[in-house]
Amino acid sequence: MIALLCGIFMAKAQTFGSVLTLNRNHTVSVSARFHDADDVYLIGSLAVEIKRSNIFTMLKINKVLGKDNKVSLDDEDDSVWTYTSKPLPSDFYTYAFDVDGVDTLDKSNANQVRDVDTWYNWFIIPGGVGDYYADRSNVDHGKVEAVWYPSRLSGLPRRRMMVYTPPRYDRARRYPVLYLLHGSGGDEKSWLTLGRVAQIMDNMIAEHKCQPMIVVMPNEIADRAATPGEDPYNNTPAKGMAIESMFGTVETAFLPEVVNYIDRHYPTLADKAHRAIAGLSLGGMHALYISANNPQSFDYVGLFSAQVDNKFASPDHLRKIRQTGNQVSVLGDLIPALSRKGLGRQAVQIKQYVDSGHVEIYDSLDAKLQQQFAVAPKLYYIAIGSSDFLLKDNNALCAKLAAAHYPYVYNPSEGGHEWSNWRKYLLDFLPRLFKE
């Protein structure tokens, strides 16, 4: 057996606490020692894949898989928890332990990544798609820079985006651009850390499977300038829902702020034929409506598990939001703290987003699609998993496009609303871009 660390094979090291081992047949073994623990669980995408491959409804190491009392690290009454999976597919995996309700990282693995508000360790099983997610020493590498740009969003005079430039980047040459958008629990770093975009781009360019391009990853959260911990205006932790980003503010600012900044500061091919926009979940919704409201701007559109139906912008929901916000404001005149903290503050802020005058970008989608497909995009791409909770809405969008005879590419997959799918969708999407 060989321990997997830093995404590559290396000799197994003696560690205290826990060891994760990748075996040559692509099974994964876990040996974890926790003093006096009653319950130990695996969490993260590794647990999801193990459950999927073994058809478990719950992965609980000690009760479902059995506590191995034969393994002892010393003479004390310590608990050692072990498990070996069935062979798993090549991929990028995250994992951590839930020890009596407390999330616990594997201290023997220095690779760590945040997904929303939870930190995980990670590793890569090679021999398939996982090879595109690894840092290869035999290929040229592009560069990633954090770019602050001026913004007119309320309370955010500057916002941040991450920009990937390809290997052998030359400012004397002009490049096409892919704008790649994250989901509601993410930020401008999500596609880099969980999506492995820099590695995917380097490896696909090296294999001549996609065009060299600039990839722009902006922050799509309406009340944030940057990832948590690096945002000068908002020090709250990340959260899974981003309701404030569903009222058109970010989408309306996208072209004048993000696209125009990139075209002014990078050597781009600044036309529709050389621009692509794609996103996952909330980012897919943004890509849908940004492209529909700007039909002359993007020739390639990618919707990955997209939230295509924005119920928050329905007339009934808007009416209720305004009503609640007004009530909180009135009560706030009597009790100021009510509108300054917690749910009261959030209700007032969301009403401000609704009143900003940008929700109309969600109106008349059929008419906007008709205009967008009058000169059809070169690629309109929709990908969704068979167990994704947004499958029904995505199928409805496909039916709408088919009924109007609008050309699109549909990529159905197994699985659900998960990074394993979104990385694969990107691998399928990139070779289709900017074909002359």
LINSULPE-V34441 format. One record per residue. N is the residue number from 1. RES is the residue in one small letter. SS is DSSP state (H for helix, E for strand, - for the rest). D_LAST is the distance of its C-alpha to the last C-alpha in whole Angstrom. Layout:
{{N;RES;SS;D_LAST} {N;RES;SS;D_LAST}}
This chain:
{{1;m;-;47} {2;i;E;45} {3;a;E;45} {4;l;E;41} {5;l;E;41} {6;c;-;38} {7;g;-;36} {8;i;E;37} {9;f;E;40} {10;m;E;43} {11;a;-;47} {12;k;-;48} {13;a;-;50} {14;q;-;54} {15;t;-;53} {16;f;-;55} {17;g;-;54} {18;s;E;51} {19;v;E;49} {20;l;E;46} {21;t;E;45} {22;l;E;42} {23;n;-;44} {24;r;-;42} {25;n;-;42} {26;h;-;40} {27;t;-;43} {28;v;E;44} {29;s;E;47} {30;v;E;49} {31;s;E;52} {32;a;E;53} {33;r;E;56} {34;f;E;58} {35;h;-;61} {36;d;-;63} {37;a;-;60} {38;d;-;61} {39;d;-;57} {40;v;E;54} {41;y;E;50} {42;l;E;47} {43;i;E;44} {44;g;-;41} {45;s;H;38} {46;l;H;40} {47;a;H;43} {48;v;H;40} {49;e;H;39} {50;i;H;42} {51;k;H;44} {52;r;H;41} {53;s;H;41} {54;n;H;45} {55;i;-;45} {56;f;-;47} {57;t;-;48} {58;m;-;49} {59;l;-;49} {60;k;-;52} {61;i;-;53} {62;n;-;56} {63;k;-;57} {64;v;-;54} {65;l;-;54} {66;g;-;57} {67;k;-;59} {68;d;-;59} {69;n;-;63} {70;k;-;63} {71;v;-;61} {72;s;-;62} {73;l;-;61} {74;d;-;65} {75;d;-;68} {76;e;-;68} {77;d;-;67} {78;d;-;64} {79;s;E;61} {80;v;E;58} {81;w;E;55} {82;t;E;53} {83;y;E;51} {84;t;E;48} {85;s;-;46} {86;k;-;44} {87;p;-;41} {88;l;-;38} {89;p;-;34} {90;s;-;32} {91;d;E;31} {92;f;E;32} {93;y;E;36} {94;t;E;38} {95;y;E;42} {96;a;E;45} {97;f;E;48} {98;d;E;50} {99;v;E;54} {100;d;-;57} {101;g;-;54} {102;v;E;53} {103;d;E;49} {104;t;E;50} {105;l;-;47} {106;d;-;47} {107;k;-;49} {108;s;-;48} {109;n;-;44} {110;a;-;43} {111;n;-;39} {112;q;E;40} {113;v;E;37} {114;r;E;38} {115;d;E;37} {116;v;-;38} {117;d;-;42} {118;t;E;42} {119;w;E;42} {120;y;E;41} {121;n;E;41} {122;w;E;38} {123;f;E;37} {124;i;E;34} {125;i;E;35} {126;p;-;33} {127;g;-;32} {128;g;-;29} {129;v;H;26} {130;g;H;29} {131;d;H;28} {132;y;H;25} {133;y;H;27} {134;a;-;29} {135;d;-;29} {136;r;-;28} {137;s;-;30} {138;n;-;28} {139;v;-;25} {140;d;-;24} {141;h;-;24} {142;g;-;23} {143;k;E;25} {144;v;E;26} {145;e;E;28} {146;a;E;30} {147;v;E;30} {148;w;E;32} {149;y;E;31} {150;p;E;34} {151;s;-;34} {152;r;-;36} {153;l;-;37} {154;s;-;41} {155;g;-;42} {156;l;-;39} {157;p;-;39} {158;r;E;36} {159;r;E;34} {160;r;E;32} {161;m;E;28} {162;m;E;27} {163;v;E;24} {164;y;E;22} {165;t;E;20} {166;p;-;19} {167;p;-;20} {168;r;-;21} {169;y;-;20} {170;d;-;20} {171;r;-;21} {172;a;-;20} {173;r;-;16} {174;r;-;14} {175;y;E;13} {176;p;E;11} {177;v;E;14} {178;l;E;16} {179;y;E;19} {180;l;E;21} {181;l;E;25} {182;h;-;28} {183;g;-;30} {184;s;-;34} {185;g;-;36} {186;g;-;33} {187;d;-;32} {188;e;-;30} {189;k;-;30} {190;s;H;30} {191;w;H;27} {192;l;H;27} {193;t;H;31} {194;l;-;31} {195;g;-;27} {196;r;-;26} {197;v;H;23} {198;a;H;24} {199;q;H;24} {200;i;H;22} {201;m;H;19} {202;d;H;21} {203;n;H;21} {204;m;H;18} {205;i;H;16} {206;a;H;19} {207;e;-;18} {208;h;-;14} {209;k;-;14} {210;c;-;12} {211;q;-;10} {212;p;-;13} {213;m;E;14} {214;i;E;17} {215;v;E;19} {216;v;E;21} {217;m;E;24} {218;p;E;27} {219;n;-;30} {220;e;-;30} {221;i;-;34} {222;a;-;36} {223;d;-;39} {224;r;-;38} {225;a;-;36} {226;a;-;35} {227;t;-;36} {228;p;-;40} {229;g;-;42} {230;e;-;40} {231;d;-;40} {232;p;-;42} {233;y;-;43} {234;n;-;43} {235;n;-;45} {236;t;-;45} {237;p;-;44} {238;a;-;41} {239;k;-;41} {240;g;-;39} {241;m;-;39} {242;a;-;38} {243;i;H;39} {244;e;H;39} {245;s;H;35} {246;m;-;35} {247;f;-;36} {248;g;-;33} {249;t;H;34} {250;v;H;31} {251;e;H;29} {252;t;H;30} {253;a;H;30} {254;f;H;26} {255;l;H;24} {256;p;H;27} {257;e;H;28} {258;v;H;25} {259;v;H;22} {260;n;H;24} {261;y;H;25} {262;i;H;22} {263;d;H;21} {264;r;H;24} {265;h;H;25} {266;y;-;21} {267;p;-;19} {268;t;E;16} {269;l;-;13} {270;a;-;15} {271;d;-;14} {272;k;H;13} {273;a;H;9} {274;h;H;10} {275;r;E;13} {276;a;E;14} {277;i;E;18} {278;a;E;20} {279;g;E;23} {280;l;E;26} {281;s;-;29} {282;l;H;30} {283;g;H;27} {284;g;H;25} {285;m;H;28} {286;h;H;27} {287;a;H;23} {288;l;H;24} {289;y;H;26} {290;i;H;24} {291;s;H;21} {292;a;H;23} {293;n;H;25} {294;n;-;22} {295;p;-;20} {296;q;-;18} {297;s;-;17} {298;f;-;15} {299;d;-;12} {300;y;E;13} {301;v;E;17} {302;g;E;19} {303;l;E;22} {304;f;E;24} {305;s;-;28} {306;a;-;28} {307;q;-;31} {308;v;-;30} {309;d;-;33} {310;n;-;35} {311;k;H;38} {312;f;H;40} {313;a;H;38} {314;s;-;40} {315;p;H;43} {316;d;H;46} {317;h;H;45} {318;l;H;44} {319;r;H;48} {320;k;H;49} {321;i;H;47} {322;r;H;49} {323;q;H;52} {324;t;H;52} {325;g;H;51} {326;n;H;54} {327;q;H;56} {328;v;H;56} {329;s;H;56} {330;v;H;59} {331;l;H;60} {332;g;H;59} {333;d;H;61} {334;l;H;64} {335;i;-;63} {336;p;H;60} {337;a;H;59} {338;l;H;58} {339;s;H;55} {340;r;-;54} {341;k;-;54} {342;g;H;52} {343;l;H;51} {344;g;H;53} {345;r;H;51} {346;q;H;48} {347;a;H;49} {348;v;H;49} {349;q;H;46} {350;i;H;44} {351;k;H;46} {352;q;H;45} {353;y;H;41} {354;v;H;42} {355;d;-;43} {356;s;-;41} {357;g;-;39} {358;h;-;36} {359;v;H;36} {360;e;H;35} {361;i;H;32} {362;y;H;32} {363;d;-;34} {364;s;-;33} {365;l;H;30} {366;d;H;30} {367;a;H;29} {368;k;H;27} {369;l;H;25} {370;q;H;25} {371;q;H;24} {372;q;H;21} {373;f;-;20} {374;a;-;21} {375;v;-;17} {376;a;-;16} {377;p;-;14} {378;k;-;11} {379;l;E;13} {380;y;E;17} {381;y;E;18} {382;i;E;22} {383;a;E;24} {384;i;E;27} {385;g;E;30} {386;s;-;33} {387;s;-;36} {388;d;-;34} {389;f;-;36} {390;l;-;33} {391;l;H;33} {392;k;H;34} {393;d;H;33} {394;n;H;29} {395;n;H;30} {396;a;H;32} {397;l;H;28} {398;c;H;27} {399;a;H;29} {400;k;H;29} {401;l;H;25} {402;a;H;26} {403;a;H;29} {404;a;-;27} {405;h;-;24} {406;y;-;22} {407;p;-;19} {408;y;-;19} {409;v;E;18} {410;y;E;22} {411;n;E;23} {412;p;E;26} {413;s;E;28} {414;e;-;32} {415;g;-;33} {416;g;-;34} {417;h;-;33} {418;e;-;32} {419;w;H;30} {420;s;H;30} {421;n;H;28} {422;w;H;26} {423;r;H;25} {424;k;H;24} {425;y;H;22} {426;l;H;20} {427;l;H;19} {428;d;H;18} {429;f;H;16} {430;l;H;14} {431;p;-;12} {432;r;-;11} {433;l;-;9} {434;f;-;6} {435;k;-;4} {436;e;-;0}}
